[in-house]
Amino acid sequence: MPKLYNTVTKKTMWMPSHYMGQFPFEEVVEEVVVAEVVEAPKVVYNPDAVDGDGDGLVQDGTKFQRPVSSKKKRKN
């Protein structure tokens, strides 16, 4: 049995197939939306991360988030 929409009563119901196309019933077309799965970019630990927004944290929002180090690198 198809799912039909009664245009008079504004209700959707299951009806026998011989009602299809007859007033006041219209066949309900259900659109299936398939979303594409987008993988999140992999975040890796960056020992030379820079605090770009000045909030005192580097690699914000990741499992590697940490305070900005006050140590300066020694040049060899």
MMTF fields as JSON, N, C-alpha, C and O atoms, coordinates in Angstrom:
{
  "mmtfVersion": "1.0.0",
  "mmtfProducer": "UNKNOWN",
  "numBonds": 303,
  "numAtoms": 304,
  "numGroups": 76,
  "numChains": 1,
  "numModels": 1,
  "chainsPerModel": [1],
  "groupsPerChain": [76],
  "chainIdList": ["A"],
  "bondAtomList": [4, 2, 8, 6, 12, 10, 16, 14, 20, 18, 24, 22, 28, 26, 32, 30, 36, 34, 40, 38, 44, 42, 48, 46, 52, 50, 56, 54, 60, 58, 64, 62, 68, 66, 72, 70, 76, 74, 80, 78, 84, 82, 88, 86, 92, 90, 96, 94, 100, 98, 104, 102, 108, 106, 112, 110, 116, 114, 120, 118, 124, 122, 128, 126, 132, 130, 136, 134, 140, 138, 144, 142, 148, 146, 152, 150, 156, 154, 160, 158, 164, 162, 168, 166, 172, 170, 176, 174, 180, 178, 184, 182, 188, 186, 192, 190, 196, 194, 200, 198, 204, 202, 208, 206, 212, 210, 216, 214, 220, 218, 224, 222, 228, 226, 232, 230, 236, 234, 240, 238, 244, 242, 248, 246, 252, 250, 256, 254, 260, 258, 264, 262, 268, 266, 272, 270, 276, 274, 280, 278, 284, 282, 288, 286, 292, 290, 296, 294, 300, 298],
  "bondOrderList": [1, 1, 1, 1, 1, 1, 1, 1, 1, 1, 1, 1, 1, 1, 1, 1, 1, 1, 1, 1, 1, 1, 1, 1, 1, 1, 1, 1, 1, 1, 1, 1, 1, 1, 1, 1, 1, 1, 1, 1, 1, 1, 1, 1, 1, 1, 1, 1, 1, 1, 1, 1, 1, 1, 1, 1, 1, 1, 1, 1, 1, 1, 1, 1, 1, 1, 1, 1, 1, 1, 1, 1, 1, 1, 1],
  "groupList": [{"groupName": "MET", "atomNameList": ["N", "CA", "C", "O"], "elementList": ["N", "C", "C", "O"], "formalChargeList": [0, 0, 0, 0], "bondAtomList": [1, 0, 2, 1, 3, 2], "bondOrderList": [1, 1, 2], "singleLetterCode": "M", "chemCompType": "L-PEPTIDE LINKING"}, {"groupName": "PRO", "atomNameList": ["N", "CA", "C", "O"], "elementList": ["N", "C", "C", "O"], "formalChargeList": [0, 0, 0, 0], "bondAtomList": [1, 0, 2, 1, 3, 2], "bondOrderList": [1, 1, 2], "singleLetterCode": "P", "chemCompType": "L-PEPTIDE LINKING"}, {"groupName": "LYS", "atomNameList": ["N", "CA", "C", "O"], "elementList": ["N", "C", "C", "O"], "formalChargeList": [0, 0, 0, 0], "bondAtomList": [1, 0, 2, 1, 3, 2], "bondOrderList": [1, 1, 2], "singleLetterCode": "K", "chemCompType": "L-PEPTIDE LINKING"}, {"groupName": "LEU", "atomNameList": ["N", "CA", "C", "O"], "elementList": ["N", "C", "C", "O"], "formalChargeList": [0, 0, 0, 0], "bondAtomList": [1, 0, 2, 1, 3, 2], "bondOrderList": [1, 1, 2], "singleLetterCode": "L", "chemCompType": "L-PEPTIDE LINKING"}, {"groupName": "TYR", "atomNameList": ["N", "CA", "C", "O"], "elementList": ["N", "C", "C", "O"], "formalChargeList": [0, 0, 0, 0], "bondAtomList": [1, 0, 2, 1, 3, 2], "bondOrderList": [1, 1, 2], "singleLetterCode": "Y", "chemCompType": "L-PEPTIDE LINKING"}, {"groupName": "ASN", "atomNameList": ["N", "CA", "C", "O"], "elementList": ["N", "C", "C", "O"], "formalChargeList": [0, 0, 0, 0], "bondAtomList": [1, 0, 2, 1, 3, 2], "bondOrderList": [1, 1, 2], "singleLetterCode": "N", "chemCompType": "L-PEPTIDE LINKING"}, {"groupName": "THR", "atomNameList": ["N", "CA", "C", "O"], "elementList": ["N", "C", "C", "O"], "formalChargeList": [0, 0, 0, 0], "bondAtomList": [1, 0, 2, 1, 3, 2], "bondOrderList": [1, 1, 2], "singleLetterCode": "T", "chemCompType": "L-PEPTIDE LINKING"}, {"groupName": "VAL", "atomNameList": ["N", "CA", "C", "O"], "elementList": ["N", "C", "C", "O"], "formalChargeList": [0, 0, 0, 0], "bondAtomList": [1, 0, 2, 1, 3, 2], "bondOrderList": [1, 1, 2], "singleLetterCode": "V", "chemCompType": "L-PEPTIDE LINKING"}, {"groupName": "TRP", "atomNameList": ["N", "CA", "C", "O"], "elementList": ["N", "C", "C", "O"], "formalChargeList": [0, 0, 0, 0], "bondAtomList": [1, 0, 2, 1, 3, 2], "bondOrderList": [1, 1, 2], "singleLetterCode": "W", "chemCompType": "L-PEPTIDE LINKING"}, {"groupName": "SER", "atomNameList": ["N", "CA", "C", "O"], "elementList": ["N", "C", "C", "O"], "formalChargeList": [0, 0, 0, 0], "bondAtomList": [1, 0, 2, 1, 3, 2], "bondOrderList": [1, 1, 2], "singleLetterCode": "S", "chemCompType": "L-PEPTIDE LINKING"}, {"groupName": "HIS", "atomNameList": ["N", "CA", "C", "O"], "elementList": ["N", "C", "C", "O"], "formalChargeList": [0, 0, 0, 0], "bondAtomList": [1, 0, 2, 1, 3, 2], "bondOrderList": [1, 1, 2], "singleLetterCode": "H", "chemCompType": "L-PEPTIDE LINKING"}, {"groupName": "GLY", "atomNameList": ["N", "CA", "C", "O"], "elementList": ["N", "C", "C", "O"], "formalChargeList": [0, 0, 0, 0], "bondAtomList": [1, 0, 2, 1, 3, 2], "bondOrderList": [1, 1, 2], "singleLetterCode": "G", "chemCompType": "PEPTIDE LINKING"}, {"groupName": "GLN", "atomNameList": ["N", "CA", "C", "O"], "elementList": ["N", "C", "C", "O"], "formalChargeList": [0, 0, 0, 0], "bondAtomList": [1, 0, 2, 1, 3, 2], "bondOrderList": [1, 1, 2], "singleLetterCode": "Q", "chemCompType": "L-PEPTIDE LINKING"}, {"groupName": "PHE", "atomNameList": ["N", "CA", "C", "O"], "elementList": ["N", "C", "C", "O"], "formalChargeList": [0, 0, 0, 0], "bondAtomList": [1, 0, 2, 1, 3, 2], "bondOrderList": [1, 1, 2], "singleLetterCode": "F", "chemCompType": "L-PEPTIDE LINKING"}, {"groupName": "GLU", "atomNameList": ["N", "CA", "C", "O"], "elementList": ["N", "C", "C", "O"], "formalChargeList": [0, 0, 0, 0], "bondAtomList": [1, 0, 2, 1, 3, 2], "bondOrderList": [1, 1, 2], "singleLetterCode": "E", "chemCompType": "L-PEPTIDE LINKING"}, {"groupName": "ALA", "atomNameList": ["N", "CA", "C", "O"], "elementList": ["N", "C", "C", "O"], "formalChargeList": [0, 0, 0, 0], "bondAtomList": [1, 0, 2, 1, 3, 2], "bondOrderList": [1, 1, 2], "singleLetterCode": "A", "chemCompType": "L-PEPTIDE LINKING"}, {"groupName": "ASP", "atomNameList": ["N", "CA", "C", "O"], "elementList": ["N", "C", "C", "O"], "formalChargeList": [0, 0, 0, 0], "bondAtomList": [1, 0, 2, 1, 3, 2], "bondOrderList": [1, 1, 2], "singleLetterCode": "D", "chemCompType": "L-PEPTIDE LINKING"}, {"groupName": "ARG", "atomNameList": ["N", "CA", "C", "O"], "elementList": ["N", "C", "C", "O"], "formalChargeList": [0, 0, 0, 0], "bondAtomList": [1, 0, 2, 1, 3, 2], "bondOrderList": [1, 1, 2], "singleLetterCode": "R", "chemCompType": "L-PEPTIDE LINKING"}],
  "groupTypeList": [0, 1, 2, 3, 4, 5, 6, 7, 6, 2, 2, 6, 0, 8, 0, 1, 9, 10, 4, 0, 11, 12, 13, 1, 13, 14, 14, 7, 7, 14, 14, 7, 7, 7, 15, 14, 7, 7, 14, 15, 1, 2, 7, 7, 4, 5, 1, 16, 15, 7, 16, 11, 16, 11, 16, 11, 3, 7, 12, 16, 11, 6, 2, 13, 12, 17, 1, 7, 9, 9, 2, 2, 2, 17, 2, 5],
  "groupIdList": [1, 2, 3, 4, 5, 6, 7, 8, 9, 10, 11, 12, 13, 14, 15, 16, 17, 18, 19, 20, 21, 22, 23, 24, 25, 26, 27, 28, 29, 30, 31, 32, 33, 34, 35, 36, 37, 38, 39, 40, 41, 42, 43, 44, 45, 46, 47, 48, 49, 50, 51, 52, 53, 54, 55, 56, 57, 58, 59, 60, 61, 62, 63, 64, 65, 66, 67, 68, 69, 70, 71, 72, 73, 74, 75, 76],
  "secStructList": [7, 7, 3, 3, 3, 3, 6, 6, 6, 6, 3, 3, 3, 3, 7, 7, 4, 4, 4, 6, 6, 1, 6, 6, 3, 3, 3, 7, 7, 7, 7, 7, 7, 7, 7, 7, 7, 7, 7, 7, 7, 7, 7, 7, 7, 7, 6, 6, 7, 7, 7, 1, 1, 1, 1, 1, 3, 3, 1, 6, 6, 1, 6, 6, 7, 3, 3, 7, 7, 7, 7, 7, 7, 7, 7, 7],
  "xCoordList": [0.842, 0.0, 0.882, 1.817, 0.603, 1.395, 0.948, -0.175, 1.851, 1.555, 1.023, 1.712, -0.203, -0.853, -1.171, -1.427, -1.152, -1.443, -2.803, -3.026, -3.732, -5.061, -4.97, -4.717, -5.178, -5.032, -6.164, -6.039, -7.253, -8.381, -8.176, -8.255, -7.914, -7.771, -6.358, -6.12, -5.406, -3.996, -3.369, -2.531, -3.779, -3.239, -2.596, -3.025, -1.58, -0.92, -1.348, -1.359, -1.706, -2.149, -1.825, -1.598, -1.81, -1.598, -2.927, -3.918, -2.954, -4.194, -3.941, -2.797, -4.994, -4.833, -4.346, -4.633, -3.623, -3.005, -4.024, -3.667, -5.271, -6.249, -6.704, -7.41, -6.319, -6.611, -5.596, -5.836, -4.471, -3.418, -3.913, -4.539, -3.627, -3.981, -5.414, -5.796, -6.219, -7.602, -7.71, -7.022, -8.569, -8.778, -9.332, -10.169, -8.938, -7.98, -6.614, -5.879, -6.258, -5.025, -3.871, -4.038, -2.703, -1.461, -0.451, -0.424, 0.38, 1.399, 2.464, 2.911, 2.864, 3.887, 5.243, 5.538, 6.05, 7.393, 8.354, 8.531, 8.968, 9.905, 11.297, 11.755, 11.967, 13.312, 14.315, 14.287, 15.186, 16.22, 17.476, 18.004, 17.943, 19.141, 20.298, 20.248, 21.317, 22.5, 23.616, 24.04, 24.074, 25.125, 26.485, 26.698, 27.372, 28.724, 29.495, 29.432, 30.207, 31.009, 32.35, 33.08, 32.646, 33.905, 34.756, 34.357, 35.917, 36.818, 37.471, 37.869, 37.567, 38.229, 39.727, 40.274, 40.386, 41.826, 42.525, 42.149, 43.536, 44.274, 45.173, 45.879, 45.118, 45.943, 47.106, 46.919, 48.286, 49.484, 50.152, 49.966, 50.922, 51.637, 52.687, 53.483, 52.679, 53.646, 54.468, 53.962, 55.718, 56.521, 56.851, 57.202, 56.74, 57.043, 55.777, 55.805, 54.675, 53.4, 53.491, 54.196, 52.768, 52.779, 51.387, 50.377, 51.348, 50.074, 49.615, 50.031, 48.762, 48.336, 47.308, 47.247, 46.485, 45.437, 45.744, 44.928, 46.89, 47.324, 46.604, 46.596, 45.995, 45.268, 46.106, 45.6, 47.372, 48.263, 48.249, 48.876, 47.545, 47.495, 47.92, 47.668, 48.564, 48.903, 48.125, 47.752, 47.891, 47.108, 45.745, 45.336, 45.057, 43.756, 42.748, 42.692, 41.949, 40.87, 41.298, 40.469, 42.528, 42.993, 43.428, 43.491, 43.727, 44.212, 45.632, 46.149, 46.266, 47.617, 47.625, 48.685, 46.47, 46.389, 47.22, 47.162, 47.989, 48.856, 49.185, 49.025, 49.64, 50.039, 51.28, 52.065, 51.44, 52.617, 53.84, 53.837, 54.867, 56.093, 56.855, 56.975, 57.372, 58.145, 59.618, 60.403, 59.985, 61.382, 61.667, 60.843, 62.83, 63.253, 64.226, 65.01, 64.172, 65.063, 66.461, 66.674, 67.412, 68.801, 69.209, 68.847, 69.939, 70.451, 71.812, 72.665, 71.995, 73.286, 74.28, 75.408],
  "yCoordList": [-1.185, 0.0, 1.241, 1.332, 2.185, 3.421, 4.384, 4.321, 5.26, 6.315, 7.492, 8.015, 7.91, 8.971, 10.154, 9.997, 11.351, 12.592, 13.084, 13.289, 13.281, 13.794, 15.31, 15.936, 15.905, 17.354, 18.124, 19.333, 17.473, 18.151, 18.166, 19.218, 16.994, 16.904, 17.202, 17.342, 17.301, 17.583, 16.494, 16.784, 15.236, 14.12, 13.122, 12.969, 12.46, 11.412, 10.081, 9.902, 9.137, 7.824, 6.753, 7.041, 5.529, 4.402, 4.044, 3.826, 3.981, 3.703, 2.602, 2.391, 1.894, 0.897, 1.561, 2.732, 0.819, 1.391, 1.894, 2.727, 1.433, 1.914, 3.352, 3.939, 3.93, 5.33, 6.284, 7.488, 5.738, 6.598, 7.377, 6.817, 8.675, 9.527, 10.014, 10.807, 9.565, 10.025, 11.155, 11.152, 12.109, 13.232, 12.7, 11.798, 13.18, 14.218, 13.666, 14.336, 12.452, 11.835, 12.043, 11.941, 12.335, 12.451, 11.527, 11.385, 10.899, 10.016, 10.848, 11.869, 10.407, 11.093, 10.588, 9.395, 11.505, 11.156, 11.591, 12.782, 10.609, 10.919, 10.963, 10.015, 12.069, 12.264, 11.767, 12.167, 10.901, 10.376, 11.209, 11.317, 11.79, 12.625, 11.831, 11.39, 11.662, 10.95, 11.978, 12.615, 12.123, 13.099, 12.453, 11.275, 13.229, 12.757, 12.798, 13.779, 11.746, 11.697, 12.356, 11.954, 13.37, 14.094, 13.814, 14.087, 13.272, 12.975, 14.257, 15.123, 14.349, 15.499, 15.374, 14.27, 16.497, 16.417, 15.911, 16.256, 15.095, 14.558, 15.654, 16.352, 15.777, 16.778, 16.042, 15.057, 16.519, 15.905, 16.888, 18.101, 16.353, 17.195, 18.003, 17.462, 19.309, 20.202, 20.841, 21.702, 20.436, 20.999, 22.477, 23.179, 22.948, 24.352, 25.161, 26.123, 24.791, 25.477, 26.935, 27.259, 27.809, 29.243, 29.657, 29.194, 30.534, 31.052, 32.15, 33.302, 31.793, 32.74, 33.747, 34.853, 33.394, 34.318, 35.018, 35.801, 34.75, 35.484, 35.126, 35.924, 33.946, 33.582, 32.783, 32.366, 32.574, 31.873, 30.377, 29.668, 29.862, 28.438, 28.151, 28.947, 27.014, 26.578, 25.295, 24.556, 25.05, 23.914, 23.863, 22.83, 25.015, 25.159, 24.126, 23.844, 23.563, 22.665, 21.263, 20.494, 20.908, 19.559, 18.88, 19.511, 17.596, 16.907, 17.337, 16.974, 18.113, 18.611, 20.06, 20.684, 20.598, 21.982, 22.122, 21.279, 23.19, 23.417, 24.908, 25.644, 25.348, 26.752, 27.03, 26.127, 28.277, 28.676, 28.531, 28.976, 27.913, 27.726, 29.039, 29.746, 29.365, 30.598, 30.373, 31.319, 29.095, 28.792, 29.17, 28.949, 29.738, 30.076, 29.019, 28.489, 28.72, 27.707, 28.268, 29.434, 27.384, 27.769, 27.527, 26.513, 28.438, 28.26, 27.588, 27.999, 26.562, 25.841, 26.462, 25.979],
  "zCoordList": [0.0, 0.0, 0.0, 0.796, -0.869, -0.898, 0.193, 0.693, 0.536, 1.502, 0.701, -0.175, 1.0, 0.241, 1.138, 2.332, 0.539, 1.244, 0.797, -0.396, 1.752, 1.443, 1.427, 2.457, 0.244, 0.096, 0.753, 0.951, 1.095, 1.743, 3.258, 3.892, 3.83, 5.286, 5.758, 6.958, 4.812, 5.108, 5.98, 6.834, 5.763, 6.517, 5.561, 4.418, 6.044, 5.276, 5.855, 7.073, 4.979, 5.452, 4.422, 3.247, 4.884, 4.0, 3.358, 4.055, 2.023, 1.296, 0.271, -0.133, -0.157, -1.215, -2.497, -2.747, -3.292, -4.487, -5.506, -6.339, -5.482, -6.469, -6.181, -7.0, -5.043, -4.749, -5.382, -5.471, -5.818, -6.367, -7.574, -8.474, -7.585, -8.709, -8.697, -9.558, -7.749, -7.68, -6.661, -5.64, -6.947, -6.047, -4.751, -4.801, -3.611, -3.276, -2.865, -2.14, -3.315, -2.854, -3.825, -5.04, -3.272, -4.03, -3.379, -2.156, -4.198, -3.647, -2.944, -3.467, -1.761, -0.992, -1.476, -1.408, -1.958, -2.398, -1.307, -1.051, -0.671, 0.401, -0.168, -0.806, 0.065, -0.449, 0.578, 1.741, 0.133, 1.016, 0.827, -0.28, 1.907, 1.858, 2.451, 3.599, 1.659, 2.117, 2.278, 1.314, 3.501, 3.774, 3.512, 3.8, 2.977, 2.739, 4.045, 4.787, 4.313, 5.533, 5.236, 4.33, 6.02, 5.847, 7.071, 8.203, 6.826, 7.945, 8.441, 7.662, 9.755, 10.348, 10.094, 10.111, 9.86, 9.633, 10.895, 12.015, 10.686, 11.83, 12.395, 11.667, 13.707, 14.386, 15.023, 15.738, 14.76, 15.327, 16.268, 16.161, 17.181, 18.128, 17.388, 16.621, 17.63, 16.999, 18.116, 18.835, 18.27, 19.358, 19.141, 20.089, 17.903, 17.599, 17.35, 16.583, 17.981, 17.758, 18.207, 19.162, 17.503, 17.78, 18.253, 17.724, 19.257, 19.75, 18.796, 18.921, 17.848, 16.82, 17.29, 16.753, 18.292, 18.721, 20.04, 20.528, 20.612, 21.806, 23.086, 24.022, 23.161, 24.368, 25.371, 26.413, 25.058, 25.972, 25.8, 26.587, 24.782, 24.524, 23.092, 22.187, 22.896, 21.544, 21.253, 22.163, 19.969, 19.481, 20.188, 20.717, 20.178, 20.827, 20.313, 19.116, 21.239, 20.876, 20.487, 20.0, 20.678, 20.368, 21.653, 22.708, 21.563, 22.759, 23.111, 24.167, 22.224, 22.457, 22.956, 23.005, 23.323, 23.799, 25.061, 25.956, 25.122, 26.271, 26.366, 25.393, 27.533, 27.658, 26.814, 26.522, 26.436, 25.672, 26.572, 27.72, 26.044, 26.809, 26.875, 25.874, 28.057, 28.198, 27.874, 27.811, 27.666, 27.333, 25.905, 25.017, 25.681, 24.331, 23.867, 24.654, 22.604, 22.051, 21.931, 21.598, 22.218, 22.055, 20.601, 20.004, 20.061, 18.707, 18.817, 19.605, 18.023, 18.035, 17.117, 17.011]
}
